[in-house]
Amino acid sequence: MSGRTTPATKLVAKMGIQHRLHEYTHDADADSYGLEAASALNMDGDRVFKTLIVKLVSGQLVVAIVPVTKQVNLKAVAAVFQAKSAIMADPSEAERSSGYVVGGISPLGQRKVLSTAIDETVLNYETVLVSGGRRGLMMEIAPADLIKLCKATPAPISK
């Protein structure tokens, strides 16, 4: 696969979804992959969303998509899925489930289809950016298309 071809980019192309790819040089020393992407692409961090794999108390993995400028509210994510509590999934578990490496986990084209919640602030924008499936590749997409492709539930899941 070329650097711009990932399961995420293949999915949007196959579905005929309008999108735009943005590439930047990933810095291995960056503290935050999401904030690095927003800064490198000169984008408002509230429009750049990170994809997190969360584990419900039942052991079920789910996806939480939140702005890179915020933190995920695990109690809120648990509530969306009618669970008592949730924790962040172990990075190796997130990579196995998604088929992507941490820092490049896209909400699209994951190896296993997981239930997904997305922060409701996504609806404030004409387009948002999410990982394109590798570090240094972001995909700009309309929130409605992202929600549809992920079968995501918009909810207040960030803090």
N, C-alpha and C positions, 0 to 999 in steps of 0.2 A: 504494500500500500504506500502511496505517496504520502507526504506530510499533511496533505489536505484531505486525504481520503480516510475516513474512519467509519465505524458503524453508524455514528450520529449523522455524518454528512451524507452517507449512502441513504439513510432513512428519509431525510428531508428531500433529497433529490428524487427518490422513488415515489414519494407522496406528492411531488410537485409543489412543495411548500416554498414560498419565497423566503430567501434568507441571504445573509451576506457573511462571508468569513473574514475574520480579522486575525492576522498573525503578528506575533511579537517574539522577541528573543527572551526566552525564559532564563531567569537568573537563579541558579541552584541555591544561592544563599538567601533568597527572598523569605521573609518571615510568614507572609500570607500570600498564597497563590492568587486569590481573588483580588486583593488590593493591588498586587503587582500588575495584574492584567488591566485593572481600571486605570492605574497610573501610566503604564506603558502605552495604552491606547487613548489616553487623554479623555476618558469617559467618566461621567458622574457615577461614583461608586454605588449609588442607590439604584442605578439601571443595570448594574452588573450583578448577576446572581450566581451563588455557589450551590453546588449539588452535594448534599450530605446524605450518607446512609445511616439510618437510625434503627436501633433494635428495640422493639416493644418488649414489655415484661414477658409476653408469651414466647419470645424468641423470634418472632416474625420480623423480617427486615422490611423497612419502608424507606421512601425517599422524601427528604425535606429540601425544598429549594428556597433560599433566602438571600436578601441582598448581602454583598460582601462587606458592607459597612455595619452590618448587624450580626447578632448571634442568634442561633436557633433557640427557641423556647421549647425545651423538651416536654414540659407539661402540656403545652398547647398542641404539640405534635401528637402526643399520646391521646389527648382528648379528641382530635380529629378522627382517630382510628378506634375510638371507644376502648382504650387501654388505660390501665391505672398509672403506668409510668413508662418511661423510655430512657435509653442511654445512647450515646454515640456508639456505633458499631466499631469493632476493632478494624484498623486500617486494612489488615490482610483479608478480613472477611468482606469488607467493602469492595476491595479489588477483585476478589474471587466472584462475588455476586454480580458486579457490574461489568467485568471484563476490561475495566480501565484502571490506570494507575491513579493513586491519590494525587490531587492537583490537576488531574485531567479527566475526572469523572464527569461525564455528560449525563444529563437527565434523559437523553435520547439514545436509542440503540443499545441499551444495556443488555447484557447476556441473559439476565433473568428479569422479566417484567415485574416490577414491584408497585404496590399502591403508592401514590404520590400526593403530597401536600405542597402547595406553593404559597409563599407569603402573598397576601392579598394586595400588597403595594405594587405587585406586577401590573395590576390593572391601571395604574397611574401613567403608564408610558405607552407610546406608539410602538416602540420596539425595545427589547431588552437583550442583554448578552448573557449567554451561558457557555459553558465549556463545549468546544467542538469535538472533544474526545481525546485530546492530548494536551500536555502542558505547552503553552505558547500558541494555542489555537482557540479562538472564541467565535461563537456563532451569534449573529444578530438576527432576531426573529420576532414576529408579532406575538404579544402575550396570548392572544386567542389561539394561535396555531400551536404554541408551546403547550398550553393547557389541554388542547384537544389531543395532540400527539402523546402526551404523558398520561392522559386521562386524570389530570391533576385536580385536586380540590383546593380552590383558593380559600385561605383562612389566615387569621392573624397569628402567625407562627414565629415571628421574630421579636427580639427585644433589643 
